[in-house]
Amino acid sequence: MVSLLQAYGSTGNKASDDGDEPTPDAALLNAAIDAKIPVEPNKTYLIRILCVGNFPGHAFLFDQHEMTKSDASQNYAVWNTMDVNMLFFDEGKNPPPTYNPK
């Protein structure tokens, strides 16, 4: 952590990135980019979302699923994406070509 703080506070960071905080390379859900959450119909689940870095904002949803209905007819994608507006567009920047918001 000491070396990261030194790099962040350095004059080189000010020159190359206008002194901004480092941009996260990717978001991890349950320590994986392609996580799977097994669930059963007619059961209630508590989902806790923790963003240990507290940066940036995230959107989290179950794609095409109405959360109040017991529908086991298909698997649903779980989306967790970082707020690219907060990271780039609000700052007048474009995401780097290697950036993965998933």
C-alpha angles and dihedrals in degrees: 000000000000093000092047092052090048091051091047093050095043126113087238090064090049090053098043103035103018089251094293123150116265114276114238113247095215144338122251125209113199090346093302139084091218100040122169123208112199113214137170127220119257093024126112118229131194111217116197118196117198124182101193093186093050088217134126120015116256136208116213125186146145105241115241094347124127101216095212096057127077101231118163096162094110145359116269126216116240111217125201114169133168120240103259090185090062093044101043124351098052086052093049092249134125121228113257114256091250095051115125112194094185 
